């Protein structure tokens, strides 16, 4: 009996002093999947930059909302189309920058916070959004009139939901990656926006300054893409080292005969 107890104590001490080693991520409940490991900030890199337009930007056109007096009333002057929104120095808004090749072979849990599209002034805000697959999308109607949101995906389930005023936000999600899904309103034909869906968290939508930032990139070689609804997609290669911050700019060149 004493010898048996001594053996158990020896094994326990060995386990405590030599815990199991884990390589890569932690195993999820579903066999075969690997979740993203917790990585120290100094072990990852960052990519920042600008998306620009080389040349004059196509001018936005006034949106005719005459068929819906409530929509007209929401705007002292007619709003402009948002296909191309550029700053005075050529910075381009509503571009999506993302990793197109080189993403670690891991499963990325979607964020718990939803991405929100607001219908206000009979327009979708923001004009371009991006989210992870299976992340919640909330659609809010802030107008005193009914709207509907009708995504037209090619790689996801299509849906079309009406939303009268005063109701709680609608909630939906997309299961598969798709860049990007056009969205329309069947009630107000001028309402358009885009939803991009990614299987990873390495993406950014440019704002008024045209800037983007991709953080927490594991060291490696990547293809980085910039997508814009009017100008298409540009791709560049980059290598990121641990603790490194690199700058990468994208410059779109509009066609001479391009119009809204």
GULUMVO-226401 format. One record per residue (C-alpha): residue in one letter; x, y, z. Coordinates in Angstrom, 3 decimals, decimal comma. Example, Ala and Ser with C-alpha at 12.3 -4.5 7.8 and 13.67 -1.06 7.14 Angstrom:
# residues 2
 type       c1       c2       c3
    a   12,300   -4,500    7,800
    s   13,670   -1,060    7,140
END
This chain:
# residues 260
 type       c1       c2       c3
    x    0,000    0,000    0,000
    x    2,827    2,418    0,863
    x    4,510    1,658   -2,456
    x    1,210    2,360   -4,325
    x    0,741    5,721   -2,605
    x    4,337    6,663   -3,363
    x    3,764    5,887   -7,065
    x    0,645    8,099   -7,218
    x    2,422   10,978   -5,529
    x    5,354   10,686   -7,920
    x    3,082   10,797  -10,988
    x    1,148   13,805   -9,629
    x    4,355   15,693   -8,948
    x    5,561   14,944  -12,472
    x    2,364   16,319  -14,025
    x    2,490   19,498  -11,940
    x    6,127   20,179  -12,741
    x    5,787   19,268  -16,441
    x    2,403   20,505  -17,740
    x    1,370   19,415  -21,247
    x    2,742   21,520  -24,085
    x    0,273   22,977  -26,636
    x    1,357   23,855  -30,138
    x   -0,683   26,325  -32,159
    x   -4,238   27,062  -31,012
    x   -6,523   25,471  -28,496
    x   -8,793   22,647  -29,578
    x  -12,485   23,517  -29,798
    x  -15,371   21,254  -28,900
    x  -15,761   20,323  -32,538
    x  -13,096   17,828  -33,513
    x  -10,578   19,005  -36,042
    x  -11,044   22,761  -35,524
    x   -8,340   24,984  -34,117
    x   -9,259   28,284  -32,542
    x   -7,004   31,314  -32,792
    x   -4,376   31,207  -30,020
    x   -3,870   34,157  -27,712
    x   -0,855   35,928  -29,186
    x    1,165   38,651  -27,491
    x    0,973   42,032  -29,207
    x    4,752   42,106  -29,698
    x    4,503   38,822  -31,648
    x    2,216   40,310  -34,312
    x    2,471   43,073  -36,892
    x    0,364   45,962  -38,185
    x   -0,338   47,187  -41,694
    x   -1,590   50,727  -42,276
    x   -2,054   52,920  -45,313
    x   -4,295   54,996  -47,545
    x   -6,606   54,261  -50,440
    x   -6,446   57,053  -53,022
    x   -7,782   58,064  -56,391
    x   -5,349   59,184  -59,092
    x   -7,278   61,805  -61,001
    x  -10,575   63,626  -60,651
    x  -13,357   61,736  -58,915
    x  -16,668   61,198  -60,725
    x  -19,163   63,642  -59,265
    x  -22,105   62,400  -57,267
    x  -25,554   63,040  -58,701
    x  -28,517   64,425  -56,735
    x  -30,885   61,663  -55,631
    x  -34,478   62,169  -56,711
    x  -36,716   61,222  -53,773
    x  -39,848   62,915  -55,133
    x  -41,898   59,702  -54,936
    x  -41,627   59,734  -51,137
    x  -42,437   63,166  -49,580
    x  -41,253   61,999  -46,153
    x  -37,825   61,296  -47,635
    x  -37,701   64,669  -49,393
    x  -38,554   66,407  -46,123
    x  -35,568   64,768  -44,403
    x  -33,088   66,635  -46,649
    x  -32,880   70,467  -46,984
    x  -30,984   69,845  -50,236
    x  -31,040   66,632  -52,287
    x  -28,342   64,193  -51,118
    x  -25,765   62,918  -53,590
    x  -25,102   59,366  -54,706
    x  -22,294   57,660  -52,773
    x  -20,700   55,349  -55,345
    x  -17,552   57,503  -55,234
    x  -16,771   59,650  -52,182
    x  -13,327   61,236  -52,382
    x  -11,535   63,848  -50,307
    x   -9,864   66,985  -51,621
    x   -6,478   65,212  -51,680
    x   -7,858   62,165  -53,490
    x   -8,411   59,902  -50,479
    x  -11,138   57,375  -51,168
    x  -13,933   56,497  -48,767
    x  -15,895   53,211  -48,684
    x  -13,039   51,006  -49,887
    x  -12,468   47,645  -48,191
    x   -8,892   46,522  -47,501
    x   -8,376   42,907  -46,459
    x   -6,104   39,864  -46,547
    x   -6,948   37,883  -49,676
    x   -4,182   35,254  -49,332
    x   -2,062   34,002  -46,439
    x   -4,648   33,944  -43,653
    x   -3,648   31,478  -40,902
    x   -5,429   28,127  -41,173
    x   -7,587   28,682  -38,105
    x  -11,224   29,095  -37,159
    x  -12,080   32,662  -36,104
    x  -15,015   33,132  -33,773
    x  -17,272   36,039  -34,839
    x  -17,321   39,119  -32,596
    x  -20,210   39,321  -30,140
    x  -21,006   42,921  -31,089
    x  -23,267   43,311  -34,141
    x  -22,568   45,435  -37,202
    x  -25,323   48,036  -37,624
    x  -26,898   49,467  -40,779
    x  -29,236   52,390  -40,152
    x  -31,972   53,471  -42,547
    x  -32,188   57,220  -42,013
    x  -33,225   59,970  -44,383
    x  -34,207   57,162  -46,772
    x  -30,589   56,087  -47,188
    x  -28,502   53,225  -45,832
    x  -25,798   54,290  -43,363
    x  -22,960   53,410  -43,685
    x  -22,840   52,894  -47,433
    x  -20,340   50,018  -47,031
    x  -20,014   47,672  -44,054
    x  -17,874   44,593  -43,404
    x  -18,319   41,783  -40,903
    x  -17,231   38,235  -40,182
    x  -19,201   35,197  -41,233
    x  -21,931   34,408  -38,678
    x  -21,504   37,797  -37,021
    x  -24,824   39,475  -36,287
    x  -26,043   42,224  -38,606
    x  -28,599   44,630  -37,156
    x  -30,779   46,788  -39,401
    x  -32,388   49,846  -37,811
    x  -35,214   51,923  -39,269
    x  -34,954   55,488  -37,953
    x  -37,401   56,927  -40,516
    x  -41,151   57,524  -40,091
    x  -41,819   55,369  -43,156
    x  -41,434   51,690  -44,020
    x  -38,275   50,290  -45,562
    x  -37,018   46,882  -46,502
    x  -33,518   45,483  -46,839
    x  -32,848   43,062  -49,676
    x  -29,293   41,687  -50,036
    x  -28,510   40,019  -53,376
    x  -25,712   37,537  -52,560
    x  -24,171   34,989  -54,906
    x  -22,636   32,793  -52,180
    x  -25,091   33,216  -49,291
    x  -28,784   32,900  -48,554
    x  -30,854   35,685  -50,103
    x  -33,409   37,373  -47,886
    x  -35,799   40,285  -48,143
    x  -37,390   41,746  -45,020
    x  -39,760   44,653  -44,601
    x  -39,368   47,005  -41,656
    x  -42,174   49,424  -40,729
    x  -41,261   52,404  -38,536
    x  -40,989   51,949  -34,797
    x  -40,135   48,244  -34,811
    x  -37,031   46,769  -33,116
    x  -33,906   46,217  -35,242
    x  -33,851   43,264  -37,626
    x  -31,136   40,683  -37,093
    x  -29,524   38,497  -39,748
    x  -26,141   36,929  -40,520
    x  -24,194   35,464  -43,443
    x  -22,553   32,043  -43,264
    x  -19,975   32,318  -46,047
    x  -17,336   34,755  -47,248
    x  -18,459   37,119  -50,022
    x  -16,973   40,411  -51,211
    x  -19,215   42,217  -51,588
    x  -22,994   41,757  -51,447
    x  -25,103   44,496  -53,075
    x  -28,125   45,552  -51,044
    x  -31,239   47,375  -52,203
    x  -34,572   48,576  -50,849
    x  -37,549   47,387  -52,883
    x  -39,629   50,345  -51,666
    x  -37,125   53,101  -52,453
    x  -35,150   52,245  -55,608
    x  -32,362   54,763  -54,928
    x  -31,344   53,103  -51,622
    x  -28,174   51,037  -52,146
    x  -25,321   49,774  -50,004
    x  -22,810   46,898  -49,791
    x  -22,050   44,222  -47,200
    x  -18,708   42,366  -47,267
    x  -18,406   39,068  -45,381
    x  -15,064   37,598  -44,303
    x  -14,014   34,302  -42,732
    x  -11,305   36,127  -40,751
    x  -10,976   39,426  -38,812
    x   -8,292   41,045  -40,996
    x  -10,235   43,728  -42,864
    x  -10,915   47,461  -42,711
    x  -13,358   49,895  -44,377
    x  -11,947   53,325  -45,185
    x  -13,616   56,426  -43,836
    x  -13,389   60,062  -44,921
    x   -9,577   60,100  -44,584
    x   -9,143   57,040  -46,831
    x   -7,036   55,340  -44,163
    x   -7,055   51,695  -43,090
    x   -5,396   49,610  -40,399
    x   -4,984   45,842  -40,180
    x   -3,804   44,906  -36,685
    x   -2,639   41,740  -34,910
    x   -1,295   40,141  -38,084
    x    0,698   36,977  -37,415
    x    4,141   37,106  -39,064
    x    3,979   35,876  -42,648
    x    3,557   36,595  -46,340
    x    0,247   38,065  -47,434
    x   -1,683   39,265  -50,443
    x   -3,564   42,420  -49,497
    x   -6,549   43,502  -51,587
    x   -8,439   46,783  -51,816
    x  -12,006   46,593  -53,180
    x  -14,172   49,471  -54,376
    x  -17,630   49,217  -55,905
    x  -16,759   51,429  -58,893
    x  -13,049   50,778  -59,409
    x  -12,761   47,043  -58,779
    x   -9,938   45,351  -56,849
    x   -6,210   46,031  -56,485
    x   -3,815   43,524  -54,900
    x   -0,306   43,854  -53,453
    x    2,067   41,425  -51,706
    x    3,599   42,178  -48,321
    x    5,672   40,404  -45,661
    x    4,965   41,144  -42,009
    x    7,448   40,397  -39,223
    x    6,742   40,191  -35,494
    x    6,484   43,629  -33,918
    x    6,633   45,345  -37,307
    x    4,397   48,148  -38,602
    x    4,360   48,595  -42,367
    x    2,701   51,134  -44,639
    x    1,003   50,206  -47,899
    x   -1,019   52,535  -50,135
    x   -3,478   51,666  -52,901
    x   -4,097   54,011  -55,829
    x   -7,070   53,527  -58,140
    x   -7,094   55,097  -61,586
    x  -10,576   55,889  -62,894
    x  -11,312   55,503  -66,567
    x  -11,542   58,744  -68,516
    x  -15,155   58,077  -69,571
    x  -16,319   56,896  -66,156
    x  -19,568   58,457  -65,016
    x  -21,960   57,962  -62,139
END
